[in-house]
């Protein structure tokens, strides 16, 4: 009875308010009374809003939170990309790996603000300065096709572009997202556009209104929304929740304060053209569900009646049926919460392999006050998987306060594929992902998890389906219970140390290759590991026997590889292969993208390395120290030049002997992420004055605002950057040692760069600096602030915004040669 009392109290608070205070998706992190209350706000309300932007973090989270949580609307954010082209403030992930991380950060944000998440096939190729350049990477019609697909599928009443679709948006991706949102507003209603979508079951959709997000700018607004009112259910305002949502974008340094107090958000109506200011964005839009009223109380009986009414009503056309189906799902969620029903599924293995059988325990907890009938409690599995129950389903009702548990043995077919993000299963076509035709996951963040619990119940005269993802439960002595996703993995995972490595031609052409292996085979596995090499190359040993005794074991193997002495410059692919006793080959492995604030995702790649051989030299005996920055591989990649840098930690910066080093390198964004560097910067500069060489890679505004450079320099807002990786480069001082010693640098060394020339260039600088390079995007004034050097006392100081953090891991020869010359300035 206690649950009925809670529900009735919530009903008094929530159901008597205006529609503007009536939301959460089932996937939010709100549970208990708050979760039930948010679920009740959604009943009897048919409001749908689609927001469109370009990247993770573009979304107007204060609007999302207000509409989804406070007003009970179905809200979604469509991000054209997954943010693969950005920088990473918390780890080394870039490109697709960064896209996985940022996709999960978006989902973490959505669990706070209550919205759903969609994507197109567009790959973030890096910063773009205009729409024309962006459309050279993204075929306009193809990306529009995906946006229209989402509109026809989600069927919003309102579309809200984050950006205007004009040059004032700045970033070319932003401009394109605004343009395509406006085009999709019209195209989704036209049956002649993308007719293959209609053949696949989607229908044309006419969105009622198009609004431009203005965030806090009221200048041209036609409607405003209160975003600072305290929500009594959650204890925070929509604005505070929006800032909590924004703070989930940790790889982008998006932490925000959750400021209390009144605030307003603003929108400008674009289409149809407004007659004047509006009191609500919902003016003129029917937000009711035909034949259904919001229940007068939140009792289990009332919610069961509402659910039965929804199922028995006449749909009244396809659009009415769509609304009724969405309302039915909301009513099912509300009934399950009000009845205190909890469905759980726990697997005994987080990483099963093809052909394996594992245990699965399903439980239904009746935590409420109503007796329920359980008609079904069983696994929902992919095609070809089987499940054997330990015992039949009991026929007796499930009494209040009791738990029903069923155990199964689940067998995965030997032919099962590994769990892998659906958009990474095929190679990209340029800067578009390729999705399998007809894949139901298309436009979703990820494919569905492989194992679920499915239940069918009878509650107060209503049939109630429930579903829950199966997870693996572990208990950490310090953190307590942790849940891990269940992922099918290969019996043996094989990974080489790096995807690209360099081989200086001036050397003995011998190098070491490390191969990492991991096995999840439950009964162990044995076989042979070997390298597949170009003709004329050799490895010692030629092969290695490998044995895993049990699941969860990992091993490292090392080979010494020798290339021919007369090796021409070029690219040479090599790979590692593990072959088991039955002849099965394993030649790829997964890198897990795993951080505490997101769900773990695998990134598969072949166990291969591209060896890039070219002429690059460094002075013998060069003594290098490195101050690690944000998410970079600088120290590790330098070992390929025969340099093992000394990493400077806080103690070394505070009191270490810098005279041991010829050159010290500060990594990307080091002044942002290393407060100890800021504290001890004066010691570094004093070492430079006595004859040291300090090379500072790209840093953000902390460098100039803290006056950490020896002489004044500034950065613009927005910062100066060159986004065209093929932009012409003019060497301003060809005789400078940086371009002559030990590698002669020419225009050819700026060919084949990855994604961009550089970022956070200096805008102005003291006359004591010398600008060494000039480069600029097409049609723009060339920039000279990307490589500055200055004599400081007896030493040398260098600031460079060139994107070495991208070029060195990709093995770009000219970037390596130029970086080697930077190091050589210390000799």
N, C-alpha and C positions, 0 to 999 in steps of 0.2 A: 504493500500500500504506500510505502514511502515514496516510490518512484512516481505514483500517480499524483501525490501531493506536489512534488517538484515540478511535474509537467503542468499541473494546474496553475502553479505560481508563475511559471514562465509564460503561460498563455495570457494571464492577466497583464503581464508587462508588455508582451510582444504583439499580441493579436489585436489589441485595441488601438495601437498606434496607427499613424498614417502610413500610406504605401511607401513614402520616402524613407521610412525607418524599418522597412521589412527586408545571411546569404551564404552560405559557404559551400564549396564543393566538398564532396565526400573525401577528397584527397587533401583537405587542409589538416593542420596539426591541432585543431581544436576538438577536444573531446568532452565527455561528461555533460554537465548542464549547459555549458557554453556551446558545445557542438549541437546539442538538441535545439537550443534556442535559435542558432543560426539556420538550422535545417527548417525550423518552423517559419522563419521569415520568407522562405522561398515558396511556400505553399500559397496557391491562389494568385500567384504573380507570374506573368509571362513577359519577361523583359530580357532582351538579348543584345549585347554590345560586343563588337569586334574592334580591337585596337590594332593598328598596323604600324610597325617600325622596322628598322633595319638590323638591329643588333641586340644582344643581351645588354641590358641597362638603359636602352633607349626608352623603355616603356614609362608611361606616366603612372607610377604606382599609386599615387594618392587618388587618382580617378578610379583605378582598378579596385582598390580597397573600399572606397566609398560605394561604388555600384554593387560590388559582389557581396561584401559583408554587411553593409548597412541597409542597402536597398533590396537585397535578395535577388539581384539580377544574375542571369547566366552571362559571364564575361570571359573573354578570351583575348590573349595577346598573340598576334602573328608576327614573329620576327623573321625577316627574309633570310637571315643567316644565323649561324651558331657562334659567331664571333671568333672564327679560327685565325683571323689575321691580326689579332691584337697582341699586346704584350701580357706577360704573366707575372703578377706580383707575389705569388706564393710558391712557385715551383718551376721546373724546367719545361713544362708542356708547352708546345707551340703547334700550329697547324691543326691537323685533325685531333690530336690529343687535347689541345686547348679547346677545340669545339666540343668535345665530350664533357670536359670540365664545366664549360660555361652553359651547356645545355642543362646539366644537373644543377648548376647554380640558379638558372631560371626556374627549374622545378622547385627548388628550395624556396625561392622567392614567392612562387605561386602558392605554396603551402601556407604562407603567411597572409597574402592578400586575397586569396580565394578565387583567383582566376584560373582558366585553363591555358594551355600553351600549344601553339602550332608553329610550323616552319615551312619554308619552301625549299627547293633544291639548291638555292644559291649558296655558293661557297665564298666566304669572306677572304678575298684575295689581298686585302690590305687597304690602307687609306687611299681614297680617291678624291680628287679635288673637284670633279664635276660629273654630271649625269652622263655626258657623252662617253667619257672614259669607262664609266661603270657598265654602260650598255655594250661596250666592246668586249667585256668579260662575261656579262650575263645576257644571253639572247632575250630581248624584251618580251617577245611573245611567249617564251617558255616560262619565264618567271611570272608573267601575268596569268598564265594558265594555272599555275599553282595557287596564286592569290584567289582567283575565281573559284577554284576547287574548294578552298576553305570557306569562302562566302556561301557557296551553294550547299556545303555540308553543314556549316554552323548556323546559317540562316539568321543573321542578326537583324534586329530592328534598326540599329544605328551602327555606322562605321565611323571610327575616330582615327584618322591619320595623326601620328605624332608630329610629322613634318609637313611643310607646306608644299613640297615638290618644286621649289624655286631655288635659285642660287643662294638665297639668304640662309638656307639650311646648312651651308658649308660642305660637309662631307658628301661626296657623290652618292654614296649608298643611301644617305638620308634623303637626298633629293629624289632618288629613284623610288624609295618606299612611299613617299608622299604622292608621286606621280601615279604609281601603280594602284595605290588605294583608291584614288579618284577614278582611274580607268575601270577598276573592278566593280565599283559602285554601279556603273552603267552596264558593263559587259556581262555581269552575272545574271542580269535580267533578260539578256538577249539569247534566245534559243539557237541562233545561228552561230554564236561564239562557242567554240570548244564543244561541238556536238557529241564528241566521244564520251564526255562526262555524262551526258544525258543517257547515252546508250548503256552506261555502266550503272545507272540507277539514280544519279543526282537529278535535280530539277532546277530550272531557272529560278532565280530569287530576286525580287525587287526589294531592296533595302529602303526603309522609309526615309531616313535622314543621314546626312553626312556632316559631321562636326570636325573642326580643327582643334586639336588640343593646344591650349595656351598656357597650361600650368598656372603660375601665379600672376600672369600678365592680364590685367583687366581692360587694356586699352581698346581692343576691338571686340570684346566679348559680347555675345548675345544672351548668355545664360551663365549663372554661377551656381556652384554647389558648395555647401558647407562641408568642410573636410576636417574641422578641428573639434567637433563635438565629441564628448566622452561617450563611448559605447558601454553601457552598463553590463553587457554580457561579457565583454573581453577586458574591460578595465583600461582601455586605451582608445584614443581617437583614430579615425581612419588615417590621418596624417602620420601619427606615431606608428601605426602598423605599416604604412607605406615606407617609412624610414627603416623599420626593422626588415621589411622585404628587400629594400635596396641594399642593406648591409650584408645580405647573403651573397652578393657579387664580390666575394673576397679576392678573387684573382684580379679584380680591377680596382682594388683600393677604394671600395665604395662605402665604407663604414660611415654612418650618419647618426647624429644625435636625434633622439625621439622627443622633440620639443612639444610641450603641452600648450594648450590655449587655442583660441578661435583662429581659424584660417579659412580661406576660400580658394577653390579651384575654378578655373574659367575655361569656357569653350566658345568657339565662334561657329555658328551654323553656316555651312557652305551651300548645301543643297537639301531640299529646295530652298531658294532664296528666302530669307526671313522677312516677315513684315515688320518686325521690331524685336524688342527684348522678350524673352520667354521666362516664365516662372519655373519651368522644368523642361528637361530634354524630352520628357515623355508626353508633352502636349501634342494632341492629335494622333497618338498611337494607342491602339487597343492593347492593353496589357492584361486582359482577362483571359481565362480559360473557359470556353463555352460550357455552361451547365455545371460549373464547379465553383464553389465558394470556399473561402478560407475557413477551416474548422473553427468553431466557436471556443473550443478548448483543446488542450494538448493531451487528452487522455488517450490511452491505447485504443479504447472503443471508438472514440471519435475519429482517430486517424485511420483505423481499419475501415470505418464507413466511408471516409473520403477516398481511400484506395479502391474500394469496391465501386464507388460511384464513377471514378475515372475509368475503370475497366469496362463498365457496363454502358457508358454513354455512347451516343452516336458520334463518330469522328467528325462528320460534316466537311469532308474534303481533305486533301493532302496536307495543307498547311495546318488545319485544325488538328489533324491526327498527329502531326509532328509536335505541336504544342502539348497535346494531351500525353503523348509518350514521354516527353521531358518532365511533365508534371507528375506522371506516374512514378518515374524514377525518384523524384524528390519526395513523394509521399512514402515510397518504400523505405528510403533512407530515414525519414522522420519516424516512421513506425518502428523500425528496428532500434533506433536510439531510445525512443520513449519506452519500449518494452524491455530495455536493458539487455539486448541480445548481442553477444560477442562471438564471432566466428574466428577461429584461428587455425593455422596449418603450419606444422613444424616438420621439416625434413631432417633426417639424421646425417646428411652430407650436403655441404655447401657447394661442392665441386664434383658432381658425378660425371662419369665419362660414358661415351657410347658403349652399349652392351652391358652396362652395370644395372644391378638391382639395388634399390635403397629403400629405407623405411620412411613412411610418412604418417604422421599422427594428425588427425583432424578432430577438433573439439568445438562443440557448441555449448556456450555458457548462458544459461537462462538466469540473468542477474536481476530480472524484474519480478513483478508480482502476479503474472499471468501464467497459467498452465498453457503449454504450446505442444502442438503435434509436429513431429519431425518426419516428413515424408521422404526426404532425401538428404544424405550427407555423404558426399563422395568426391574423389578428385576430378578435376577437369584437366585433361592432358592433351598434348599435341597428337596428331594422327600417327598411328603406329605404336604409341606407347600403351602399356597395359598396366592394370592395377588389380591386385588380388587382396580382398578383404580378409582380415583375420577372423571376423565374425560377422553375421548378418546384422542389419540395422534393427535395433529393438523396436517393437511395436508400441510399447507403452509411451504415454505422453511424458514430456520433459517438465518436471515439476519446478516451481519457483526456487531459485537458489542452487539448482543442481547443474551438473555438467555431463554432457554426453560425449564420449570419446570413441573414435573408431581408428583402427590402425590398418595400414595397407603396406604391401610390398609392391613398389613401382619399378617396372622394367623399361629401360630405355633401349630402343633398337640399336643394333650395331651401326646402322647407317645414319644415325642422327647427326645433324650438324651441330657445331659448337654454337653456344649463345653468343651472338655478335650483333652490334647495332645494324639495323636493316639498311641504313644508308651508306654503310661502309662495306657491304658485301661485294660490291662491284667497283671497279676503278672509276674515278671521276671522269667525266667528259668535259675537259677544259675546266671551267669554274662552276660546273653544275654537277651535283651528285646524280647518280643514275639509280633510280628505284626500280625494283622488279615490277613488271607489269601486273596490275591488279592487286598489289600488296595492300592489305587492309591497314597497315601501319603508316602508309604514305601521309605526309604532313604532320604526323604525330612526333613527339620527342623521341620515343623509342618504340620498339615492338613490345607486345605483351610478354610478361614473364612466362616461363614455360609451364609452371605448376601452380594450380589454384585449388582451393576448396570451394565446392559448390553445395549450397544447402537450399532446400525447399521446405518451408514451414507453414503451419496454419496458426494464425494469431488472431484471436477475437473475431473469428469468422472470415478472415481475409488470408489469402495465400500470399506468402512473403518469400521471394527469392533473396538469397544472400550469397556473396562471393568474397573470397579473401585470398591474397597471394601467399603462397607457401614460402617460408624463410627458414634459414638455419639459425638456431639459437645457441649462443655461446655465453659463458659467464667469465668475465674478466675480474680478477681479485680487486682491482682498483676502480673499475668503471661499472661493475655489475653486469646486468644482462645486456647483451648486444645482439642485434638481429642482422644477418647477412643475407643478401639475395642468393637464390639458388641459380647456378649457371652451369650449363653443360660445357665441359672443357675437353680438349684432347687428352688421351692417356699420357702423352709426353709433350711438353711444351719446350720448344727449342728457340733460343734467341741469341744472336750475336751481339757483341758489346755495343756496336754502333752501326747505323745504316750506311754511313759514309766515313771513310778514313782517308787520310792523305799519305802519300809515299814520296818523300823528297828524292829526286833523281840523284842528287849528290850524296850518296851513302852506300851502305852495303846491301840495301834492298832486302833486309831481314827485319821482320817485325813479328810481334806476338798477337795472337787472336784469342780472345776469351769467349767461350760459349757457355751460356747459362742454360741449365736444364732443370725442369721441374716435372714431377710425375704425380698424378692423382689416381693412378691405377690401384684399385683397392687391394689387390693381392700381389702388388709389385710387378715389375717388368724388367727384362734384361735385353740388351742389344749392343750395337756398335755405333759409335759416333765417328764421323769422318767429315773432312772438308772436300767440297767439290771446287777445284781450282782451274784457272786458265791453263792452257797448254804451256808446258815448260816450267810451271811453278811446282814447288814441292812443299810438303808439310811434315814436320816431325812432332809427334809420331804420325805415321800415316793414318792410323785409326786408334781408337781407344775403346776398350770394353767398358760398358756402363751397366750398373745394376741398381735398381731401386727395390728396396725390401717392402715398402709400404707406401700408401698414399700420403701426400704431403711432404715428401722428401725433395730436396733440391741439391744440385751439384754444379760445380764449376769445372770446366775443362779448359786446358790451355794448349795451343799449338804454336809452334814456331814456323812461320811461313817465310820461304825464300823465293823472291822473284828473280828472273834472269838478270845478269849483270848489265847486258846491253838493252835495257828496257826502254822503249820509246815512251814519250809522254802520251797519256791517254787514260781511259776508264777501263777498269778490269773488274768484272763481277765475280764474286765468290760466295759460297753458301755452305751452311752446315746441315747435315742430315743425320738423324738417328734412325736406325733400322732395327726392329725387334726380331726375335727369334723366328717369328712366323713370316718375316719379310715385309711387314708393314712399315712404311716410311713416314717419318714425322719431320717436317721441315718448316714449321712456323710456330710462333708463340705469341702469347698475349702479354702486353704491358698493362697493368691494372692502374687505372686512374682512380686514386683512392685518397680521399681527404675526409676529416671528421664531419664536415658540414654537408657532404653530398653522398649519394649512393655510389658504390663501386661499379665501374664500367670497364670492360676489357677493350683494348685496342690491339687487334691482331696484325701481324706483319710476318712476311717470310723471313726465315733465319738467314738473311743474306746481307752482304756488305759490298758496297761499291768502292773499290780501291781506286783513288784518283791520283795518278802519278804525274808530277810536274816539277819543274825546277824551282825550289825555294830553299834559301840558305839563312842560317843564323850564325852569329859569331860563336866560336867554340868557348865553352866555359861561362856562358852568360848566366848570371845569377839573378833570378826573377822571383819577386814576391807578388802575391795576388790578394786583393781585398774583394771577397765575393759580394756580388750585388744580388739583384732579384732575378730568380728563375733563369739562370744561365749555365752554360757548360764550359765557360772559359778555361778554368784551371785544368779540367780533364782533357780538353782538346789540345792544349799546348804540349801535352806529353808526346803528341805525334811529331813534334819538331825536335824531340830529344830533350825537352825541357821539363823538369818536374818542379813546378813553382812551389814556394813555401806559402802556405795560407796564413794570413795574418788575422788572428782572432783579437778579442778585446784586450787581452793581456799584452799581446805583442804590440798592438797600437799604442797602448798606454806606456809601456816601458821597454819594448824590445829594441835591439840594436839594429837600426836600419843600415848601418854602414856595411853590413854583410852583403847588401844587394846592389846590383848595378841599376836595376829598374824595378819600380813598383807599379802595378796596374790596378786601378780601381774599376771594378766591374760595373755593368749597367745598373743604373739607379741605386748605386751603393749609398749615396748620401740620403736617399729616401728610406732605405730599409736598415741601415747600420748607424744608429745614433752614436755608437762608440766612435765611428769615423768622424762624425761632426765634432765630438768632444776633443778628439786628439788630432784634428786636422793641422793645428799649428805645428805639431811635431813633424808631420810630413813635410810641410813647407820649409821648415828649418833644415831638414835633411836635403831638400832640393837646393837650398841656398848654398849648402856645403858641397854640392857637386852631384847630387842624385838626379834621377830622371823619373818623373811621375807622369803616367799616362792615365787620364781620366776618360773613360768611355761615356756614352750618352747618359746624362742625368737630367732629371726634371728640375722644376723651379727651386727645389731645395738648395741646389748648388749656387744659384745667383742670389737668392734671398738670404742665405746664410753667409754670403761673401767668403766662400770657401776657396775661390780661385785666388792666385797671388795678386792679380790686378783686376780692375773692374771689367765685368762683361754683363750683358743683359740677354734675356730671351723674350720673344714676343708672345702675346696671347691673342689668338692661338699660336702655338709654337711653329717656327719655321721648319719645314721638312721638304724632302724631295721624294715623291711617292713612285715615280716612274723608275723602275730598276735599270732601265736602259738609257736614262737621261744622260746627255753628253757631259763629260767631265773635262775641265780645263785645268792643267797643272800650271799654277801661277809662278812657281819658283823651281824650275826643272833641275837646278843645280843643288838644291837643298839635299842634305844627306838622306832625308826620308825617302827620296826618289832615286837615290843612287847606291845606297849601301845597306846591306850587301846585295840587294836585288834591284836591278834597274827597272823602275816603274814607268810604263808607257800607257797610252790610251787603251791598249789591248788588255791591260789588267783590270779594266772596268767593264769588261764584257761578262755576261752570264751571271750577273748578280741576282740575288733572290729578293723578290717582293718590293724592295725600296732601296734608295741610296742611303737615306738616313733621316733622323728626326731630332728634335730639340737642338737645332743649330743655334749658335749664338746670333743675336740680332745686331748688337753693337758690342764693341770691345775697345779696350785701351790701346793706345798707339804702340805699346810695348809688345803686343802680340803681332805675329805675322800670319796672315791667312795664306794657306798653301794650295787650296783647291777652290774651284768655282764650278757649281753645278746647279741645275734648275729644271723644273718640269716644263714641258713644251708650252710655249706661249707666255711664260712668266719670266720675270727678271732673275737671272742666275744669282744664287746665294753663295756667299764666301765664308759663312760661319760654321761650316761642317768640320774643319780641321785647322785648329789654331795652335801655334807653338810660341813659346816665349822663353827667353833667357832669364833665369831668376838666380841672381848671385852667380855662383859657379855651375849651376845645374840647369835643367831643362824641364819645362812644364808643358804638357800637351792636353788640350781638350778636343775630343772628336765626337761628333754626333753621327758619324758613319755607323751603319747598322751591322757591326761586326758580330753581334749576338745572333744574327740570322745567317751571316755569310760563312762563318767558320764551321758550324756544325754541318752545313751543306757542302763543304769542301770546295768553295769558290776559289780557284787558284789565285786570282789577282788580289782578293781580299787577304788571303794568307800571306802573300808576298809583301803586301803593304803593312800588315800587322807585324810581320817579322822585322821589317825595317823600323817600325815604332820601337820594338824591343831593343833593336841594335843601337838606338840613340843613347842607350846607357853605357855603351862601350867607348 
